[in-house]
Amino acid sequence: MRRLPVLCPQEYVGVAEMRAVPCNRCTAGWGREEQRCTISVGCEHLPTVEPREVPDCPIQDRCQHQAQSEGPCSVRARGMICESALVLAGIPDQDAHPLAFNAQLA
């Protein structure tokens, strides 16, 4: 079975060409009823921020988290940007970025 390039929260498949495409082949967290990934990102327990405080994400046009969210993805809704997006955007020293989120941090 050929794997499609997808940004997956569990395993970053297709990192080279990352495109947001339907991600329905996962057996670990695809919710058939919800038609979206149900795997926790790791920040869901944190409080959300005001809409004006939601940051822009440098890869939101091709991020699977964003593609499956009606509003901002769960990380941006909490006022942060996931570290993988910062890496992919070429931001140097993403660890020091004031809005960087890493699931291991949480």
VOKELO-602357 format. One line per 8 residues: for each residue y, x, z of C-alpha. Coordinates in steps of 0.1 Angstrom, whole numbers, always signed. Layout:
BEGIN
Y,X,Z ~ ...;
This chain:
BEGIN
+0,+0,+0 ~ +34,+15,-10 ~ +60,+15,+17 ~ +94,+3,+9 ~ +125,+22,+21 ~ +135,+3,+52 ~ +155,+13,+83 ~ +131,+2,+110;
+140,+2,+147 ~ +104,+14,+155 ~ +99,+41,+129 ~ +126,+51,+105 ~ +108,+46,+73 ~ +125,+57,+41 ~ +152,+78,+58 ~ +162,+95,+25;
+171,+63,+7 ~ +177,+39,+36 ~ +184,+4,+22 ~ +183,-29,+40 ~ +154,-49,+26 ~ +132,-76,+40 ~ +110,-60,+67 ~ +81,-83,+71;
+51,-60,+70 ~ +53,-48,+106 ~ +26,-59,+129 ~ +44,-47,+161 ~ +75,-68,+161 ~ +81,-90,+131 ~ +87,-126,+144 ~ +74,-150,+117;
+92,-180,+131 ~ +125,-162,+136 ~ +121,-143,+103 ~ +135,-111,+119 ~ +124,-81,+139 ~ +120,-89,+176 ~ +115,-53,+188 ~ +140,-45,+216;
+166,-19,+207 ~ +171,-10,+243 ~ +206,-22,+250 ~ +199,-60,+252 ~ +204,-60,+290 ~ +239,-45,+288 ~ +269,-68,+288 ~ +285,-77,+255;
+321,-68,+247 ~ +350,-89,+234 ~ +349,-94,+196 ~ +380,-72,+191 ~ +362,-44,+208 ~ +331,-43,+185 ~ +332,-10,+166 ~ +326,-6,+129;
+293,+12,+121 ~ +294,+38,+94 ~ +261,+25,+79 ~ +263,-12,+86 ~ +260,-21,+49 ~ +224,-6,+48 ~ +212,-10,+84 ~ +182,-32,+91;
+195,-41,+125 ~ +227,-54,+110 ~ +210,-71,+81 ~ +189,-92,+105 ~ +219,-102,+128 ~ +242,-131,+122 ~ +270,-113,+140 ~ +273,-76,+149;
+239,-59,+157 ~ +229,-58,+194 ~ +242,-22,+198 ~ +277,-29,+183 ~ +279,-62,+202 ~ +278,-40,+234 ~ +306,-18,+221 ~ +285,+11,+209;
+271,+27,+177 ~ +235,+38,+175 ~ +231,+76,+174 ~ +210,+74,+142 ~ +239,+58,+124 ~ +262,+86,+135 ~ +237,+112,+124 ~ +233,+95,+90;
+270,+92,+86 ~ +272,+130,+91 ~ +293,+128,+123 ~ +289,+163,+139 ~ +279,+164,+175 ~ +270,+127,+178 ~ +258,+133,+213 ~ +295,+138,+223;
+307,+107,+204 ~ +323,+83,+229 ~ +305,+53,+215 ~ +271,+69,+209 ~ +241,+49,+220 ~ +206,+63,+224 ~ +177,+41,+236 ~ +165,+70,+258;
+199,+69,+275 ~ +195,+33,+285;
